[in-house]
Amino acid sequence: MGRILVVSGVLLVAVGLAWPWLSKLGLGRLPGDIAIQGEQGGFYFPIVTCLAISAVLSLIFWLIGKL
């Protein structure tokens, strides 16, 4: 459990430091993300972005589990 927490913390720090470059990838604006604009405001749900991030995190944790 401690190993997973340390790896998760390191990954969060790495993503935080790399955020200026990661934001240029277009995550959050992928085709399939739901965006509804109205007069009073809007609703945005990045469903495809969530699926992509989930797949990448699943792969990372699977690889860590193999160690």
For each residue, the residues with C-beta under 8 A, 3 or more apart:
1: 4 5
2: 5 6
3: 6 7 64
4: 1 7 8 61 64
5: 1 2 8 9
6: 2 3 9 10
7: 3 4 10 11 64
8: 4 5 11 12
9: 5 6 12 13
10: 6 7 13 14
11: 7 8 14 15 60
12: 8 9 15 16
13: 9 10 16 17
14: 10 11 17 18
15: 11 12 18 19 22
16: 12 13 19
17: 13 14
18: 14 15 21 22
19: 15 16 22 23
20: 23 24
21: 18 24 25
22: 15 18 19 25 27
23: 19 20 27
24: 20 21
25: 21 22
26: 29 30
27: 22 23 30 46 49 52 53
28: 33 46 49
29: 26 33 46 49
30: 26 27 33 46 48 49 52
31: 48
32: 47 48
33: 28 29 30 44 45 46 47 48 49
34: 43 44 45 46 47
35: 42 43 44 45
36: 42 43 44
37: 42
38: 41 42 43
39:
40:
41: 38
42: 35 36 37 38
43: 34 35 36 38
44: 33 34 35 36
45: 33 34 35
46: 27 28 29 30 33 34 49 50
47: 32 33 34 50 51
48: 30 31 32 33 51 52
49: 27 28 29 30 33 46 52 53
50: 46 47 53 54
51: 47 48 54 55
52: 27 30 48 49 55 56
53: 27 49 50 56 57
54: 50 51 57 58
55: 51 52 58 59
56: 52 53 59 60
57: 53 54 60 61
58: 54 55 61 62
59: 55 56 62 63
60: 11 56 57 63 64
61: 4 57 58 64 65
62: 58 59 65 66
63: 59 60 66 67
64: 3 4 7 60 61 67
65: 61 62
66: 62 63
67: 63 64
